[in-house]
Amino acid sequence: MEPFVLFGDQHTQTLIWSTIIIVAICVAANFANNNSQSLLTKAIGLSLLVFEATKPFIYIFGFDKPWEEYLPLHMCNFSAVLIGIFLLSRERNQLFFELPFYWGIGGATMAILTPDLDYAWPDIEYFMFFYGHGQILLGIFFALAVLKYRPQLKNFFKMALITIVLLIPMYGINFLIGGEANYWYLMERPDGESLMDVMPDPPFHMLGVAPLALIVFFITYLPFLFWDKFKKA
């Protein structure tokens, strides 16, 4: 297998095509009738949940990966499940939209920009990684652009507090699983290049990651803050 090259030709083309596909689906859905739009909403939600449910089995039993590293416990796994349930629900829970909004746009975007990958395509993990993270972003932007859901400023600190509080049990889960378990990257930095490379050694890198996450969350919300002020002007 060829080693993965950050922002190499393959990585750049994957980013471009992923963006084109997400935008095209959201634009097409806005011109679809209600029945077609409803079916597409459910199809995206179902795809998210099925992928998250089957991915550990594919890795562990199909490709003999260590189970300790491939349980669906990363922040992006949680984002996928929550936005999948949100899309499939008749009475949609705002919390199930807003947590994936912050975790997904911040986490999944950072993940596809700086993937934790050793090898390039045709390594199966390359496809699984970009497909999984790409459909998280599709689900979130579909909720924004098609279903017209919006994050609410009054919930911002609640989402941030939930995220920070969850670091404690996640650290305990990593400790109990042992082996190479590194969920939420609390035990070690990602293998690929990332902003964590300039932070202290784990677990003290969380002293930099936590405030960085809050900054990313706020930047993620900024367009909606400006839009709300613009509408009131």
Backbone as CSV, one residue per row, in Angstrom:
resi,resn,N_x,N_y,N_z,CA_x,CA_y,CA_z,C_x,C_y,C_z
1,MET,0.825,-1.185,0.000,0.000,0.000,0.000,0.875,1.256,0.000
2,GLU,0.448,2.266,-0.757,1.135,3.542,-0.752,0.802,4.287,0.537
3,PRO,1.772,4.969,1.140,1.472,5.730,2.355,0.545,6.910,2.052
4,PHE,-0.288,7.254,3.018,-1.175,8.402,2.865,-0.350,9.685,2.908
5,VAL,-0.633,10.607,1.984,0.068,11.888,1.914,-0.931,13.000,2.214
6,LEU,-0.708,13.718,3.305,-1.604,14.802,3.692,-1.620,15.884,2.608
7,PHE,-2.823,16.165,2.100,-3.046,17.145,1.027,-2.288,16.800,-0.261
8,GLY,-1.991,15.510,-0.419,-1.485,15.047,-1.704,-2.616,15.033,-2.724
9,ASP,-2.307,14.603,-3.932,-3.305,14.615,-5.012,-4.548,13.804,-4.641
10,GLN,-4.342,12.622,-4.091,-5.483,11.763,-3.773,-6.341,12.378,-2.669
11,HIS,-5.696,12.884,-1.637,-6.421,13.506,-0.527,-7.191,14.732,-1.011
12,THR,-6.547,15.578,-1.812,-7.189,16.796,-2.313,-8.388,16.466,-3.193
13,GLN,-8.245,15.493,-4.080,-9.365,15.107,-4.947,-10.522,14.530,-4.136
14,THR,-10.204,13.779,-3.095,-11.256,13.226,-2.241,-12.030,14.351,-1.556
15,LEU,-11.323,15.357,-1.065,-11.975,16.500,-0.424,-12.879,17.240,-1.409
16,ILE,-12.390,17.447,-2.612,-13.160,18.180,-3.628,-14.420,17.416,-4.002
17,TRP,-14.276,16.135,-4.298,-15.434,15.345,-4.717,-16.429,15.137,-3.585
18,SER,-15.940,15.007,-2.362,-16.851,14.885,-1.215,-17.696,16.147,-1.081
19,THR,-17.068,17.307,-1.241,-17.796,18.582,-1.162,-18.824,18.696,-2.277
20,ILE,-18.442,18.315,-3.484,-19.359,18.389,-4.634,-20.578,17.498,-4.403
21,ILE,-20.351,16.286,-3.914,-21.458,15.340,-3.697,-22.412,15.867,-2.625
22,ILE,-21.863,16.376,-1.507,-22.710,16.896,-0.426,-23.541,18.074,-0.916
23,VAL,-22.912,19.005,-1.607,-23.629,20.189,-2.121,-24.692,19.772,-3.131
24,ALA,-24.343,18.855,-4.037,-25.284,18.427,-5.076,-26.522,17.765,-4.470
25,ILE,-26.339,16.915,-3.466,-27.476,16.242,-2.835,-28.377,17.255,-2.130
26,CYS,-27.772,18.205,-1.417,-28.567,19.211,-0.701,-29.324,20.116,-1.676
27,VAL,-28.678,20.511,-2.764,-29.347,21.359,-3.764,-30.490,20.594,-4.418
28,ALA,-30.232,19.346,-4.822,-31.273,18.548,-5.478,-32.461,18.329,-4.557
29,ALA,-32.193,18.105,-3.256,-33.270,17.858,-2.298,-34.172,19.068,-2.132
30,ASN,-33.615,20.267,-2.284,-34.420,21.484,-2.159,-35.396,21.647,-3.315
31,PHE,-35.122,21.006,-4.437,-36.015,21.084,-5.595,-36.932,19.864,-5.699
32,ALA,-36.756,18.910,-4.789,-37.568,17.693,-4.825,-38.927,17.942,-4.164
33,ASN,-39.900,17.111,-4.525,-41.203,17.219,-3.866,-41.111,16.648,-2.449
34,ASN,-42.168,16.830,-1.667,-42.139,16.446,-0.253,-41.885,14.958,-0.047
35,ASN,-42.500,14.121,-0.869,-42.320,12.669,-0.727,-40.878,12.257,-1.008
36,SER,-40.327,12.797,-2.091,-38.944,12.467,-2.448,-37.972,12.973,-1.391
37,GLN,-38.244,14.174,-0.894,-37.389,14.750,0.141,-37.443,13.921,1.421
38,SER,-38.647,13.450,1.770,-38.803,12.619,2.961,-38.061,11.295,2.816
39,LEU,-38.159,10.686,1.647,-37.464,9.418,1.392,-35.946,9.602,1.467
40,LEU,-35.458,10.709,0.902,-34.019,10.974,0.925,-33.538,11.224,2.349
41,THR,-34.336,11.937,3.126,-33.997,12.183,4.530,-33.845,10.865,5.277
42,LYS,-34.800,9.966,5.097,-34.759,8.672,5.778,-33.603,7.809,5.264
43,ALA,-33.325,7.900,3.962,-32.236,7.104,3.387,-30.886,7.524,3.969
44,ILE,-30.671,8.831,4.128,-29.418,9.318,4.718,-29.319,8.892,6.174
45,GLY,-30.424,9.043,6.917,-30.430,8.635,8.319,-30.166,7.154,8.482
46,LEU,-30.803,6.338,7.654,-30.622,4.889,7.725,-29.197,4.498,7.360
47,SER,-28.643,5.145,6.334,-27.275,4.861,5.922,-26.290,5.148,7.052
48,LEU,-26.507,6.257,7.761,-25.637,6.607,8.884,-25.672,5.524,9.970
49,LEU,-26.869,5.090,10.330,-27.001,4.112,11.414,-26.494,2.734,11.004
50,VAL,-26.817,2.313,9.784,-26.365,0.993,9.311,-24.842,0.952,9.226
51,PHE,-24.252,2.014,8.710,-22.791,2.068,8.581,-22.124,1.982,9.949
52,GLU,-22.647,2.747,10.921,-22.048,2.733,12.250,-22.237,1.387,12.944
53,ALA,-23.363,0.719,12.668,-23.629,-0.577,13.293,-22.766,-1.693,12.698
54,THR,-22.490,-1.607,11.409,-21.753,-2.685,10.733,-20.247,-2.451,10.683
55,LYS,-19.816,-1.204,10.777,-18.387,-0.893,10.618,-17.492,-1.651,11.589
56,PRO,-17.823,-1.725,12.892,-16.937,-2.486,13.785,-16.784,-3.947,13.375
57,PHE,-17.870,-4.581,12.908,-17.803,-5.982,12.493,-16.948,-6.142,11.234
58,ILE,-17.058,-5.174,10.320,-16.257,-5.224,9.091,-14.773,-5.147,9.437
59,TYR,-14.426,-4.209,10.311,-13.023,-4.044,10.693,-12.514,-5.233,11.508
60,ILE,-13.278,-5.608,12.538,-12.781,-6.600,13.493,-12.783,-8.015,12.909
61,PHE,-13.898,-8.397,12.258,-14.014,-9.765,11.752,-13.615,-9.887,10.280
62,GLY,-13.840,-8.813,9.503,-13.495,-8.874,8.083,-12.035,-8.593,7.799
63,PHE,-11.443,-7.677,8.583,-10.059,-7.266,8.317,-9.137,-7.499,9.502
64,ASP,-9.627,-8.267,10.482,-8.799,-8.712,11.602,-8.131,-7.545,12.336
65,LYS,-8.891,-6.465,12.526,-8.378,-5.324,13.270,-8.595,-5.567,14.765
66,PRO,-7.769,-4.980,15.628,-7.948,-5.184,17.077,-9.240,-4.543,17.567
67,TRP,-10.054,-5.310,18.269,-11.370,-4.816,18.690,-11.263,-3.593,19.597
68,GLU,-10.164,-3.526,20.367,-10.016,-2.405,21.298,-10.025,-1.051,20.584
69,GLU,-9.606,-1.026,19.312,-9.458,0.241,18.590,-10.647,0.567,17.688
70,TYR,-11.560,-0.388,17.502,-12.580,-0.202,16.473,-14.014,-0.289,16.992
71,LEU,-14.207,-0.021,18.260,-15.554,0.116,18.789,-16.108,1.499,18.409
72,PRO,-17.410,1.643,18.251,-17.982,2.931,17.817,-18.088,3.928,18.968
73,LEU,-16.930,4.385,19.463,-16.899,5.235,20.649,-16.249,6.596,20.408
74,HIS,-15.828,6.857,19.192,-15.257,8.166,18.895,-16.359,9.218,18.818
75,MET,-15.981,10.474,18.948,-16.934,11.572,18.862,-17.685,11.544,17.534
76,CYS,-16.996,11.202,16.460,-17.650,11.149,15.150,-18.659,10.001,15.075
77,ASN,-18.390,8.895,15.767,-19.376,7.807,15.840,-20.647,8.284,16.528
78,PHE,-20.473,9.003,17.633,-21.630,9.548,18.342,-22.388,10.534,17.457
79,SER,-21.646,11.356,16.715,-22.280,12.328,15.814,-23.122,11.625,14.766
80,ALA,-22.572,10.563,14.192,-23.285,9.826,13.145,-24.574,9.220,13.672
81,VAL,-24.519,8.617,14.864,-25.711,7.987,15.434,-26.769,9.037,15.766
82,LEU,-26.362,10.131,16.372,-27.322,11.168,16.764,-27.987,11.821,15.556
83,ILE,-27.206,12.176,14.544,-27.812,12.831,13.377,-28.623,11.815,12.574
84,GLY,-28.220,10.538,12.615,-29.009,9.495,11.954,-30.372,9.346,12.603
85,ILE,-30.396,9.291,13.947,-31.668,9.208,14.670,-32.499,10.459,14.413
86,PHE,-31.854,11.607,14.410,-32.538,12.879,14.160,-33.257,12.856,12.808
87,LEU,-32.570,12.404,11.781,-33.161,12.394,10.438,-34.304,11.396,10.319
88,LEU,-34.244,10.317,11.084,-35.275,9.279,10.995,-36.483,9.565,11.892
89,SER,-36.351,10.508,12.812,-37.410,10.762,13.784,-38.521,11.639,13.200
90,ARG,-39.737,11.364,13.631,-40.859,12.221,13.255,-40.856,13.499,14.085
91,GLU,-40.660,13.348,15.399,-40.535,14.500,16.279,-39.056,14.662,16.609
92,ARG,-38.411,15.604,15.941,-36.961,15.710,15.999,-36.511,16.487,17.234
93,ASN,-35.515,15.918,17.906,-34.957,16.492,19.123,-33.842,17.473,18.739
94,GLN,-33.957,18.730,19.179,-32.961,19.753,18.854,-31.576,19.363,19.333
95,LEU,-31.506,18.687,20.492,-30.219,18.240,21.025,-29.534,17.274,20.072
96,PHE,-30.325,16.394,19.430,-29.774,15.411,18.506,-29.300,16.056,17.210
97,PHE,-29.677,17.304,16.993,-29.139,18.064,15.862,-27.920,18.877,16.285
98,GLU,-27.992,19.531,17.444,-26.942,20.478,17.808,-25.641,19.813,18.229
99,LEU,-25.710,18.692,18.953,-24.456,18.011,19.293,-23.710,17.552,18.042
100,PRO,-24.364,16.864,17.091,-23.658,16.533,15.851,-23.229,17.767,15.056
101,PHE,-24.009,18.847,15.147,-23.621,20.081,14.449,-22.231,20.526,14.898
102,TYR,-22.026,20.623,16.202,-20.723,21.076,16.711,-19.672,19.976,16.605
103,TRP,-20.028,18.758,17.013,-19.063,17.670,16.948,-18.719,17.322,15.507
104,GLY,-19.732,17.315,14.643,-19.527,16.884,13.267,-18.778,17.898,12.438
105,ILE,-19.249,19.155,12.466,-18.576,20.164,11.652,-17.170,20.415,12.174
106,GLY,-17.044,20.475,13.504,-15.708,20.653,14.057,-14.865,19.399,13.948
107,GLY,-15.421,18.264,14.407,-14.652,17.022,14.459,-14.477,16.340,13.119
108,ALA,-15.591,16.154,12.386,-15.505,15.432,11.112,-14.730,16.240,10.075
109,THR,-14.910,17.565,10.086,-14.147,18.396,9.150,-12.662,18.309,9.447
110,MET,-12.318,18.417,10.735,-10.912,18.289,11.110,-10.383,16.904,10.754
111,ALA,-11.244,15.887,10.916,-10.822,14.517,10.624,-10.488,14.337,9.145
112,ILE,-11.344,14.851,8.250,-11.061,14.640,6.820,-9.945,15.560,6.316
113,LEU,-9.712,16.673,7.031,-8.596,17.544,6.640,-7.267,16.971,7.119
114,THR,-7.271,16.337,8.279,-6.049,15.723,8.826,-6.363,14.288,9.237
115,PRO,-6.563,13.388,8.272,-7.014,12.019,8.576,-5.992,11.216,9.377
116,ASP,-6.512,10.403,10.267,-5.685,9.484,11.045,-5.528,8.206,10.229
117,LEU,-4.770,8.302,9.127,-4.604,7.194,8.192,-3.128,6.942,7.921
118,ASP,-2.800,5.679,7.736,-1.425,5.307,7.386,-1.260,5.118,5.882
119,TYR,-2.334,4.632,5.211,-2.214,4.264,3.807,-3.277,4.938,2.948
120,ALA,-2.950,5.106,1.684,-3.860,5.718,0.724,-4.729,4.639,0.072
121,TRP,-5.687,5.080,-0.746,-6.486,4.158,-1.544,-5.564,3.343,-2.439
122,PRO,-5.769,2.017,-2.591,-6.999,1.264,-2.337,-7.104,0.595,-0.962
123,ASP,-6.397,1.087,0.045,-6.587,0.539,1.387,-8.049,0.747,1.789
124,ILE,-8.713,-0.305,2.260,-10.137,-0.234,2.578,-10.419,0.806,3.657
125,GLU,-9.448,1.007,4.555,-9.665,1.964,5.636,-9.778,3.394,5.098
126,TYR,-9.124,3.662,3.981,-9.225,4.988,3.349,-10.665,5.251,2.926
127,PHE,-11.263,4.272,2.237,-12.659,4.417,1.806,-13.595,4.524,2.994
128,MET,-13.437,3.636,3.980,-14.322,3.634,5.142,-14.241,4.961,5.894
129,PHE,-13.047,5.494,6.003,-12.836,6.739,6.741,-13.561,7.898,6.070
130,PHE,-13.352,8.070,4.778,-13.944,9.228,4.100,-15.442,9.042,3.864
131,TYR,-15.868,7.827,3.624,-17.310,7.593,3.470,-18.028,7.886,4.780
132,GLY,-17.487,7.374,5.882,-18.125,7.568,7.181,-18.186,9.031,7.587
133,HIS,-17.058,9.732,7.486,-17.033,11.136,7.883,-17.790,12.021,6.880
134,GLY,-17.740,11.641,5.610,-18.456,12.412,4.597,-19.952,12.371,4.799
135,GLN,-20.487,11.215,5.171,-21.938,11.154,5.346,-22.388,11.808,6.656
136,ILE,-21.490,11.923,7.637,-21.819,12.730,8.819,-22.044,14.178,8.402
137,LEU,-21.126,14.711,7.607,-21.269,16.091,7.128,-22.484,16.238,6.230
138,LEU,-22.766,15.221,5.425,-23.966,15.260,4.586,-25.213,15.350,5.463
139,GLY,-25.295,14.534,6.510,-26.458,14.554,7.385,-26.649,15.906,8.049
140,ILE,-25.560,16.502,8.500,-25.640,17.804,9.177,-26.056,18.901,8.201
141,PHE,-25.406,18.964,7.048,-25.736,20.017,6.083,-27.106,19.800,5.454
142,PHE,-27.544,18.552,5.381,-28.895,18.278,4.912,-29.912,18.856,5.895
143,ALA,-29.646,18.662,7.200,-30.535,19.230,8.220,-30.551,20.751,8.155
144,LEU,-29.401,21.348,7.857,-29.309,22.803,7.765,-29.951,23.340,6.499
145,ALA,-29.564,22.782,5.354,-29.939,23.359,4.064,-31.309,22.923,3.575
146,VAL,-31.731,21.728,3.949,-32.988,21.178,3.425,-34.094,21.230,4.486
147,LEU,-33.782,20.753,5.696,-34.794,20.726,6.755,-34.878,22.045,7.512
148,LYS,-33.905,22.945,7.279,-33.901,24.318,7.820,-33.779,24.371,9.340
149,TYR,-33.066,23.405,9.927,-32.784,23.478,11.362,-31.573,24.380,11.590
150,ARG,-31.545,25.030,12.743,-30.476,25.962,13.075,-30.017,25.743,14.518
151,PRO,-28.710,25.893,14.787,-28.243,25.875,16.180,-28.746,27.118,16.895
152,GLN,-28.976,27.003,18.190,-29.491,28.118,18.967,-28.438,28.585,19.969
153,LEU,-28.268,29.912,20.036,-27.237,30.476,20.906,-27.448,30.080,22.368
154,LYS,-28.704,29.979,22.783,-28.987,29.627,24.181,-28.487,28.230,24.535
155,ASN,-28.266,27.388,23.524,-27.794,26.021,23.771,-26.283,25.873,23.640
156,PHE,-25.592,26.952,23.251,-24.163,26.843,22.954,-23.370,26.311,24.144
157,PHE,-23.551,26.938,25.321,-22.770,26.531,26.486,-23.192,25.154,26.997
158,LYS,-24.454,24.785,26.764,-24.902,23.443,27.135,-24.161,22.398,26.300
159,MET,-24.025,22.643,24.991,-23.313,21.711,24.120,-21.840,21.626,24.506
160,ALA,-21.250,22.784,24.833,-19.840,22.806,25.230,-19.634,22.057,26.544
161,LEU,-20.547,22.259,27.506,-20.424,21.597,28.807,-20.580,20.088,28.672
162,ILE,-21.544,19.652,27.864,-21.731,18.209,27.634,-20.446,17.601,27.073
163,THR,-19.841,18.301,26.130,-18.620,17.802,25.485,-17.485,17.673,26.484
164,ILE,-17.277,18.702,27.293,-16.173,18.682,28.258,-16.411,17.635,29.346
165,VAL,-17.637,17.536,29.853,-17.960,16.562,30.901,-17.750,15.132,30.393
166,LEU,-18.054,14.888,29.113,-17.911,13.536,28.560,-16.452,13.084,28.475
167,LEU,-15.505,14.028,28.557,-14.094,13.642,28.519,-13.740,12.717,29.678
168,ILE,-14.394,12.917,30.818,-14.056,12.131,32.015,-14.437,10.656,31.842
169,PRO,-15.719,10.344,31.517,-16.044,8.920,31.315,-15.317,8.308,30.123
170,MET,-15.049,9.122,29.094,-14.349,8.574,27.930,-12.916,8.183,28.292
171,TYR,-12.290,8.966,29.153,-10.950,8.600,29.608,-11.005,7.282,30.391
172,GLY,-12.041,7.151,31.245,-12.209,5.911,31.997,-12.460,4.717,31.095
173,ILE,-13.248,4.906,30.040,-13.525,3.819,29.093,-12.237,3.379,28.402
174,ASN,-11.415,4.331,27.984,-10.130,3.997,27.369,-9.264,3.190,28.336
175,PHE,-9.244,3.617,29.586,-8.421,2.946,30.601,-8.900,1.516,30.834
176,LEU,-10.227,1.330,30.901,-10.789,-0.002,31.156,-10.568,-0.939,29.979
177,ILE,-10.722,-0.423,28.765,-10.529,-1.273,27.575,-9.073,-1.681,27.458
178,GLY,-8.179,-0.742,27.723,-6.754,-1.041,27.654,-6.273,-1.228,26.226
179,GLY,-5.167,-1.924,26.080,-4.598,-2.135,24.750,-4.267,-0.813,24.087
180,GLU,-4.674,-0.699,22.810,-4.423,0.518,22.042,-5.646,1.413,21.970
181,ALA,-6.597,1.223,22.879,-7.802,2.056,22.888,-7.414,3.526,23.029
182,ASN,-7.961,4.355,22.132,-7.593,5.774,22.123,-8.781,6.613,21.659
183,TYR,-9.934,6.361,22.251,-11.147,7.063,21.839,-11.110,8.513,22.293
184,TRP,-11.561,9.365,21.401,-11.493,10.821,21.547,-10.032,11.281,21.640
185,TYR,-9.105,10.413,21.288,-7.667,10.708,21.303,-7.216,11.221,22.665
186,LEU,-7.735,10.585,23.707,-7.401,10.987,25.068,-6.112,10.350,25.571
187,MET,-5.714,9.226,24.963,-4.539,8.507,25.447,-3.286,8.829,24.622
188,GLU,-3.478,9.007,23.324,-2.365,9.294,22.428,-2.827,10.265,21.347
189,ARG,-1.864,10.943,20.727,-2.183,11.787,19.586,-2.575,10.908,18.393
190,PRO,-3.325,11.452,17.414,-3.590,10.687,16.184,-2.279,10.348,15.479
191,ASP,-2.272,9.253,14.732,-1.072,8.864,13.995,-0.729,9.875,12.908
192,GLY,-1.769,10.408,12.248,-1.537,11.387,11.195,-1.211,12.756,11.769
193,GLU,-0.767,13.670,10.887,-0.450,15.024,11.322,-1.724,15.750,11.744
194,SER,-1.637,16.505,12.846,-2.793,17.259,13.331,-2.297,18.362,14.252
195,LEU,-3.242,19.210,14.700,-2.891,20.293,15.621,-2.416,19.771,16.971
196,MET,-2.761,18.518,17.296,-2.323,17.946,18.570,-0.805,17.768,18.618
197,ASP,-0.155,17.783,17.463,1.292,17.606,17.425,2.035,18.736,18.133
198,VAL,1.409,19.913,18.239,2.076,21.056,18.865,1.668,21.207,20.332
199,MET,0.892,20.260,20.850,0.416,20.338,22.227,1.242,19.424,23.137
200,PRO,1.097,19.587,24.459,1.867,18.737,25.394,1.552,17.260,25.201
201,ASP,2.401,16.421,25.761,2.193,14.982,25.669,0.915,14.577,26.397
202,PRO,0.201,13.543,25.857,-1.010,13.043,26.515,-0.704,12.581,27.935
203,PRO,-1.653,12.728,28.883,-3.008,13.255,28.677,-3.110,14.772,28.788
204,PHE,-1.947,15.451,28.967,-1.977,16.904,29.177,-2.295,17.677,27.902
205,HIS,-2.341,16.963,26.757,-2.733,17.649,25.526,-4.181,18.111,25.594
206,MET,-4.973,17.506,26.503,-6.369,17.925,26.650,-6.472,19.356,27.166
207,LEU,-5.435,19.837,27.843,-5.429,21.223,28.306,-5.418,22.188,27.122
208,GLY,-4.927,21.720,25.994,-4.969,22.532,24.777,-6.157,22.192,23.907
209,VAL,-6.543,20.916,23.894,-7.640,20.477,23.025,-8.977,21.041,23.485
210,ALA,-9.239,21.062,24.805,-10.531,21.538,25.314,-10.815,22.982,24.928
211,PRO,-9.882,23.931,25.196,-10.156,25.308,24.752,-10.193,25.446,23.233
212,LEU,-9.363,24.641,22.529,-9.409,24.685,21.075,-10.773,24.246,20.560
213,ALA,-11.356,23.224,21.192,-12.681,22.743,20.794,-13.733,23.839,20.979
214,LEU,-13.639,24.575,22.095,-14.594,25.661,22.341,-14.462,26.756,21.291
215,ILE,-13.231,27.048,20.914,-13.007,28.057,19.870,-13.596,27.589,18.540
216,VAL,-13.368,26.324,18.211,-13.915,25.770,16.964,-15.441,25.784,17.008
217,PHE,-16.021,25.415,18.150,-17.480,25.454,18.306,-18.004,26.864,18.038
218,PHE,-17.331,27.862,18.629,-17.806,29.237,18.474,-17.669,29.705,17.028
219,ILE,-16.557,29.370,16.387,-16.369,29.727,14.973,-17.448,29.060,14.122
220,THR,-17.805,27.826,14.481,-18.852,27.105,13.759,-20.193,27.824,13.866
221,TYR,-20.448,28.400,15.050,-21.723,29.093,15.252,-21.728,30.513,14.671
222,LEU,-20.577,31.139,14.486,-20.485,32.547,14.079,-21.358,32.924,12.878
223,PRO,-21.377,32.136,11.788,-22.224,32.527,10.648,-23.691,32.712,11.030
224,PHE,-24.190,31.895,11.949,-25.589,32.001,12.364,-25.796,33.200,13.284
225,LEU,-24.778,33.534,14.083,-24.854,34.715,14.926,-24.939,35.970,14.068
226,PHE,-24.091,36.050,13.033,-24.114,37.202,12.125,-25.430,37.262,11.348
227,TRP,-25.934,36.080,10.956,-27.182,36.038,10.201,-28.360,36.530,11.037
228,ASP,-28.375,36.132,12.320,-29.451,36.577,13.208,-29.413,38.087,13.391
229,LYS,-28.206,38.635,13.535,-28.077,40.092,13.689,-28.481,40.815,12.401
230,PHE,-28.149,40.206,11.270,-28.490,40.795,9.973,-30.010,40.841,9.792
231,LYS,-30.716,39.773,10.188,-32.158,39.732,10.047,-32.862,40.759,10.939
232,LYS,-32.232,41.032,12.123,-32.842,41.980,13.053,-32.569,43.432,12.664
233,ALA,-31.536,43.627,11.828,-31.140,44.992,11.446,-32.195,45.641,10.543
